[in-house]
């Protein structure tokens, strides 16, 4: 089955919002073994929408549209799609009552314009919206399927996961299962080269992806049962481990912060943070993970030298002799926050995020990460190689390196 994704909305064309829906859907559909041939964006113009949808239906088995299901006059996705597919829109009283109840639960009377959202294609499939008022829907004709989904990501993602994915699974046949092999410290091209003989497989498939500072492989298998698909994925992952095992930090799809929280919980340990150039980025990523309060209680953003000295106990002579961006300062910061918090592990970061402030000896993108635990203190140097317009990248990648140090610490102790 080949698929086309169409984002609807003039705001997408103008760049007012980023089309994260297409990114999400492309990944989810690829994991289901559905091939994406085209992605498009069309504005809220009836003629252009009609031409775009008609063209998509003519060349693709499955067309998924996002956006344009709202109550206003320029929300025309259902109307144009059903016109192209020859489907009649009819009022669903149950959906209308559900929309009224949604507004009532918020103490608001439903605007009459929202009744427009209760019209669905006759004989089509309706997808419930658990986070909003606009239901999704699907129309099938002559072996073609058009699916219409709401644009807001918080509505679309839940609808796709609980409503659309089971609907599509019935069409693809069998079970499709994906697992991610996440790596750190190796580039995408080097990783792909080392596993090149696995990238041409048809079942399971192995596909490389790159993120800022890390790379991953998605392993996808199709089988009669979930157990068989999982076995096929695991066998391929073992082959990958033989080739790049030293760089793998997760094979269960957990990202860096999720892996850190999982390991800390399993080991019964707590972590404390002293962040300078990352400005609380590590703490933010850790606290994004549910249950992180069990392992993280204490964090300091020690952006100024005064705070480094007053709260963390960094010696003034250390900063005077080596500067605040130094291995020595990072070590004292890590030891200071560990002592202050009583945590098992103290992590510190000090560096130059940019775009200004760098020198020849200490360029933008340089950071020192301190790691203190009962066995001692050591410091890891990071050089991202990014300078201009790189502040966000440098902060993110430095935080990733700090998280990876925690993972390495536990993995090495288990060996």
C-alpha positions as CSV (number, residue, x, y, z in Angstrom):
1,X,0.0,0.0,0.0
2,X,1.4,3.4,-1.0
3,X,0.4,6.6,0.7
4,X,0.3,10.3,0.3
5,X,0.1,12.9,3.1
6,X,-1.5,16.3,2.5
7,X,-1.3,19.1,5.1
8,X,-4.2,21.5,4.7
9,X,-3.9,25.1,5.8
10,X,-2.7,28.5,4.6
11,X,-0.8,28.8,7.9
12,X,1.4,25.9,6.9
13,X,2.2,27.5,3.5
14,X,3.1,30.8,5.1
15,X,5.3,29.1,7.7
16,X,3.3,30.4,10.6
17,X,3.3,26.8,12.0
18,X,5.5,23.8,11.4
19,X,4.0,20.7,9.9
20,X,4.8,18.3,12.6
21,X,1.8,16.2,11.7
22,X,3.5,15.0,8.5
23,X,6.6,14.1,10.4
24,X,4.7,12.1,12.9
25,X,2.5,10.3,10.4
26,X,5.4,9.5,8.1
27,X,7.2,7.7,10.9
28,X,4.1,5.9,12.1
29,X,3.1,4.8,8.6
30,X,6.6,3.6,7.8
31,X,6.6,1.5,10.9
32,X,3.4,-0.2,9.7
33,X,5.0,-1.0,6.4
34,X,3.0,1.6,4.5
35,X,5.2,3.4,1.8
36,X,5.0,7.2,1.6
37,X,5.4,8.3,-2.0
38,X,4.4,12.0,-1.7
39,X,3.9,14.8,0.9
40,X,2.1,18.0,0.0
41,X,0.8,21.2,1.6
42,X,-2.2,23.1,0.2
43,X,-3.8,26.3,1.4
44,X,-7.5,26.9,2.3
45,X,-8.5,27.4,-1.3
46,X,-11.3,25.2,-2.7
47,X,-10.0,24.9,-6.3
48,X,-6.5,24.1,-5.3
49,X,-7.6,21.7,-2.6
50,X,-9.8,19.9,-5.2
51,X,-7.0,19.6,-7.7
52,X,-4.5,18.5,-5.0
53,X,-6.8,15.8,-3.6
54,X,-7.9,14.5,-7.0
55,X,-4.3,14.2,-8.1
56,X,-3.4,12.4,-4.9
57,X,-6.3,9.9,-5.2
58,X,-5.3,9.2,-8.8
59,X,-1.8,8.1,-7.9
60,X,-1.9,6.7,-4.4
61,X,-3.8,3.9,-2.6
62,X,-4.1,5.8,0.6
63,X,-4.4,9.6,1.1
64,X,-4.3,11.1,4.5
65,X,-5.3,14.8,5.0
66,X,-4.5,16.7,8.2
67,X,-6.3,20.0,9.2
68,X,-9.3,21.8,7.8
69,X,-11.9,20.0,10.0
70,X,-12.8,23.0,12.1
71,X,-16.0,24.9,12.4
72,X,-15.2,27.9,10.2
73,X,-16.1,28.6,6.6
74,X,-12.5,28.0,5.3
75,X,-12.4,24.5,6.9
76,X,-13.2,22.5,3.8
77,X,-11.3,19.3,4.0
78,X,-14.4,17.1,4.5
79,X,-16.4,18.9,1.9
80,X,-13.8,18.8,-0.9
81,X,-12.6,15.2,-0.1
82,X,-16.1,13.8,-0.1
83,X,-16.9,15.7,-3.3
84,X,-13.8,14.1,-5.0
85,X,-14.7,10.6,-3.6
86,X,-18.4,11.0,-4.5
87,X,-19.5,10.6,-0.9
88,X,-22.5,12.5,0.7
89,X,-22.1,14.3,4.0
90,X,-24.8,13.7,6.5
91,X,-25.5,15.0,10.0
92,X,-24.7,12.5,12.8
93,X,-26.9,13.4,15.8
94,X,-24.8,11.4,18.3
95,X,-21.7,13.3,17.3
96,X,-23.5,16.6,17.5
97,X,-24.7,15.7,21.0
98,X,-21.1,14.8,21.9
99,X,-19.8,18.1,20.7
100,X,-22.5,19.9,22.8
101,X,-21.5,17.9,25.8
102,X,-17.8,18.8,25.2
103,X,-18.6,22.5,25.4
104,X,-21.0,22.0,28.3
105,X,-18.3,20.3,30.3
106,X,-16.3,23.5,30.0
107,X,-19.3,25.7,31.0
108,X,-19.7,27.0,27.5
109,X,-22.7,27.0,25.1
110,X,-21.7,25.4,21.8
111,X,-21.5,27.9,19.0
112,X,-23.8,26.9,16.2
113,X,-20.9,26.9,13.7
114,X,-19.5,23.8,15.5
115,X,-22.5,21.8,14.2
116,X,-20.6,21.7,11.0
117,X,-18.2,19.2,12.6
118,X,-21.0,16.7,13.1
119,X,-21.4,16.1,9.4
120,X,-19.6,12.9,8.3
121,X,-19.5,10.9,5.0
122,X,-22.4,8.6,4.5
123,X,-21.2,5.0,4.7
124,X,-17.7,6.0,5.8
125,X,-15.7,5.3,8.9
126,X,-15.7,7.8,11.8
127,X,-12.8,8.2,14.2
128,X,-13.6,9.6,17.7
129,X,-11.7,12.6,18.8
130,X,-10.7,12.2,22.5
131,X,-9.0,15.6,22.8
132,X,-11.3,17.9,20.7
133,X,-14.5,18.4,18.9
134,X,-13.7,17.4,15.3
135,X,-14.1,13.7,14.6
136,X,-11.9,12.2,11.9
137,X,-13.3,10.1,9.1
138,X,-12.4,7.8,6.2
139,X,-14.0,7.2,2.8
140,X,-13.3,4.3,0.5
141,X,-14.0,3.9,-3.2
142,X,-12.6,1.7,-6.0
143,X,-9.7,0.5,-3.9
144,X,-8.8,4.0,-2.8
145,X,-9.0,5.3,0.8
146,X,-9.0,8.9,1.9
147,X,-8.6,9.6,5.6
148,X,-9.3,13.0,7.2
149,X,-7.7,13.9,10.5
150,X,-7.7,17.1,12.7
151,X,-4.7,19.3,12.5
152,X,-3.8,20.0,16.2
153,X,-1.1,17.4,17.1
154,X,-2.6,16.6,20.5
155,X,-5.8,15.6,18.7
156,X,-4.2,13.9,15.7
157,X,-1.7,11.7,17.5
158,X,-4.3,10.2,19.9
159,X,-6.7,9.7,17.1
160,X,-4.2,8.0,14.9
161,X,-2.9,5.7,17.7
162,X,-6.3,4.5,19.0
163,X,-8.5,4.8,16.0
164,X,-6.7,5.0,12.7
165,X,-3.9,2.5,13.4
166,X,-6.2,-0.4,14.1
167,X,-8.3,0.6,11.0
168,X,-5.2,0.5,8.8
169,X,-3.9,-2.7,10.4
170,X,-6.9,-4.5,9.0
171,X,-5.9,-3.4,5.5
172,X,-2.2,-4.3,5.7
173,X,-2.7,-7.8,6.9
174,X,-0.7,-9.6,9.6
175,X,1.2,-7.8,12.3
176,X,3.8,-5.1,11.8
177,X,6.2,-4.4,14.7
178,X,9.0,-1.9,15.0
179,X,11.9,-1.5,17.4
180,X,14.5,1.2,17.7
181,X,18.2,0.7,18.2
182,X,19.5,4.0,19.7
183,X,23.1,4.8,19.5
184,X,25.4,7.6,20.9
185,X,28.9,8.6,19.8
186,X,28.7,7.4,16.2
187,X,27.5,9.3,13.2
188,X,24.7,8.2,10.9
189,X,26.9,7.5,7.9
190,X,29.4,5.5,10.0
191,X,26.6,3.6,11.6
192,X,25.0,2.9,8.3
193,X,28.2,1.7,6.7
194,X,28.9,-0.8,9.5
195,X,25.4,-2.4,9.1
196,X,25.2,-1.9,5.3
197,X,24.4,-5.6,4.7
198,X,21.3,-5.3,6.8
199,X,19.9,-2.2,5.1
200,X,18.8,-4.1,2.0
201,X,16.6,-6.6,3.8
202,X,12.9,-6.7,3.0
203,X,11.6,-8.4,6.1
204,X,12.7,-7.3,8.6
205,X,13.7,-3.9,7.2
206,X,16.5,-1.7,8.8
207,X,16.5,2.0,8.3
208,X,18.9,4.6,9.7
209,X,17.9,7.9,11.1
210,X,19.9,10.9,12.5
211,X,19.1,13.2,15.4
212,X,21.1,16.0,16.9
213,X,24.1,14.3,18.5
214,X,22.9,10.7,18.0
215,X,21.7,8.2,15.5
216,X,19.2,5.3,15.5
217,X,18.1,2.3,13.5
218,X,14.5,1.4,13.1
219,X,13.9,-2.4,12.7
220,X,10.5,-3.4,11.3
221,X,9.2,-6.9,10.8
222,X,5.9,-8.2,9.4
223,X,4.6,-11.6,10.5
224,X,1.5,-13.6,11.3
225,X,1.7,-12.9,15.0
226,X,3.2,-10.3,17.3
227,X,5.4,-12.9,18.9
228,X,6.9,-13.9,15.6
229,X,7.4,-10.3,14.5
230,X,9.2,-9.6,17.8
231,X,11.4,-12.6,17.4
232,X,12.4,-11.4,13.9
233,X,13.2,-8.0,15.2
234,X,15.3,-9.3,18.1
235,X,17.3,-11.6,15.8
236,X,18.1,-8.6,13.6
237,X,19.0,-6.4,16.6
238,X,21.5,-9.1,17.7
239,X,23.2,-8.9,14.3
240,X,23.3,-5.1,14.7
241,X,24.7,-5.4,18.2
242,X,27.6,-7.5,16.9
243,X,28.5,-4.7,14.5
244,X,28.0,-1.6,16.7
245,X,27.3,-2.9,20.2
246,X,29.6,-0.4,21.9
247,X,27.6,2.5,20.7
248,X,24.1,1.2,21.6
249,X,22.4,2.6,24.7
250,X,18.9,1.4,24.1
251,X,17.1,-1.3,22.1
252,X,13.6,-0.8,23.6
253,X,12.9,2.6,22.0
254,X,13.7,4.6,25.1
255,X,15.5,7.9,24.5
256,X,18.5,9.2,26.6
257,X,16.5,10.8,29.4
258,X,14.0,7.8,29.6
259,X,17.0,5.4,29.8
260,X,18.6,7.5,32.5
261,X,15.5,7.5,34.7
262,X,14.9,3.8,34.1
263,X,18.5,2.9,35.2
264,X,18.4,5.2,38.2
265,X,15.1,3.6,39.3
266,X,16.4,0.1,38.8
267,X,19.6,0.9,40.7
268,X,17.8,2.8,43.5
269,X,20.0,5.9,42.9
270,X,19.4,9.6,42.8
271,X,21.0,12.3,40.7
272,X,21.6,16.0,41.3
273,X,22.5,18.6,38.7
274,X,24.5,21.8,38.6
275,X,24.0,23.5,35.2
276,X,25.6,26.6,33.8
277,X,25.7,26.8,30.0
278,X,22.8,24.3,29.6
279,X,20.6,26.5,31.8
280,X,18.5,23.7,33.2
281,X,18.2,21.8,29.9
282,X,19.2,18.5,31.5
283,X,16.8,18.9,34.4
284,X,14.0,19.7,31.9
285,X,14.7,16.6,29.9
286,X,14.8,14.4,33.0
287,X,11.6,15.8,34.4
288,X,9.8,15.3,31.0
289,X,9.9,11.6,32.0
290,X,7.0,10.4,34.2
291,X,8.3,9.0,37.5
292,X,11.5,11.1,37.4
293,X,10.7,12.5,40.9
294,X,11.8,9.2,42.3
295,X,15.4,9.8,41.1
296,X,15.8,13.5,40.8
297,X,15.1,16.0,43.5
298,X,17.8,18.7,43.2
299,X,19.0,21.0,40.5
300,X,20.8,24.3,40.4
301,X,21.3,26.6,37.4
302,X,24.6,28.2,38.5
303,X,24.9,30.6,35.6
304,X,27.0,33.1,37.4
305,X,30.4,32.6,39.0
306,X,29.0,34.0,42.3
307,X,26.5,31.2,42.4
308,X,29.1,28.6,41.5
309,X,31.2,29.8,44.5
310,X,28.4,30.6,47.0
311,X,26.2,27.5,46.5
312,X,28.4,24.9,45.0
313,X,31.7,25.7,46.8
314,X,33.8,26.3,43.7
315,X,37.0,28.0,44.9
316,X,37.6,31.5,43.7
317,X,41.2,30.6,42.9
318,X,40.0,27.8,40.7
319,X,38.0,30.2,38.5
320,X,40.8,32.8,38.6
321,X,43.4,30.3,37.5
322,X,41.5,28.1,35.1
323,X,38.3,30.2,34.4
324,X,34.7,29.1,34.8
325,X,34.9,27.0,31.6
326,X,37.4,24.5,32.7
327,X,37.8,20.9,33.8
328,X,38.7,22.0,37.3
329,X,35.5,24.1,37.7
330,X,33.3,21.4,36.4
331,X,34.8,18.9,38.9
332,X,34.2,21.2,41.8
333,X,30.6,22.0,40.6
334,X,29.8,18.2,40.4
335,X,31.3,17.5,43.9
336,X,29.5,20.6,45.3
337,X,26.0,19.7,44.1
338,X,26.4,16.1,45.2
339,X,27.4,17.1,48.7
340,X,24.7,19.8,48.9
341,X,21.9,17.4,47.8
342,X,23.0,14.1,49.3
343,X,22.4,12.5,45.9
344,X,24.4,9.4,44.7
345,X,25.5,11.2,41.5
346,X,26.3,14.8,40.9
347,X,26.5,16.1,37.3
348,X,27.8,19.5,36.3
349,X,28.0,21.4,33.1
350,X,30.0,24.5,32.2
351,X,30.8,25.7,28.7
352,X,30.2,28.2,25.9
353,X,27.0,27.8,24.0
354,X,27.5,30.8,21.7
355,X,27.1,32.2,19.3
356,X,29.5,34.7,20.9
357,X,32.0,34.4,23.8
358,X,34.4,31.9,22.3
359,X,38.2,32.2,21.9
360,X,40.8,30.2,19.9
361,X,41.6,28.1,23.0
362,X,38.0,27.8,24.2
363,X,35.7,27.9,21.1
364,X,31.9,28.1,21.0
365,X,30.6,24.6,21.5
366,X,33.2,23.7,24.2
367,X,31.8,22.3,27.4
368,X,33.1,20.3,30.4
369,X,30.8,17.8,32.1
370,X,31.6,16.8,35.7
371,X,30.5,13.4,37.1
372,X,30.9,12.8,40.8
373,X,29.9,9.6,42.7
374,X,31.2,7.6,45.6
375,X,34.1,6.2,43.5
376,X,35.5,9.7,42.6
377,X,35.1,12.5,40.2
378,X,36.0,12.8,36.5
379,X,35.3,15.2,33.7
380,X,34.4,14.7,30.1
381,X,35.2,17.4,27.5
382,X,32.7,18.1,24.7
383,X,33.4,20.0,21.5
384,X,30.3,20.2,19.2
385,X,32.1,22.0,16.4
386,X,29.2,24.4,16.0
387,X,29.5,28.2,16.3
388,X,27.2,30.5,14.4
389,X,23.5,30.3,15.2
390,X,24.2,27.2,17.2
391,X,23.1,28.0,20.8
392,X,20.2,25.6,20.9
393,X,22.2,22.8,19.2
394,X,25.1,23.2,21.6
395,X,23.0,23.2,24.7
396,X,21.0,20.1,23.5
397,X,24.0,18.1,22.5
398,X,25.9,19.0,25.7
399,X,22.9,17.9,27.7
400,X,22.8,14.6,25.7
401,X,26.4,14.0,26.5
402,X,25.7,14.5,30.2
403,X,22.8,12.0,30.1
404,X,24.9,9.5,28.2
405,X,27.6,9.7,30.9
406,X,25.1,8.4,33.4
407,X,24.1,5.5,31.1
408,X,27.8,4.6,30.5
409,X,28.4,4.7,34.3
410,X,25.8,2.1,35.0
411,X,26.6,-0.1,31.9
412,X,30.3,-0.2,32.8
413,X,29.5,-1.2,36.4
414,X,27.3,-4.0,35.1
415,X,30.1,-5.5,33.0
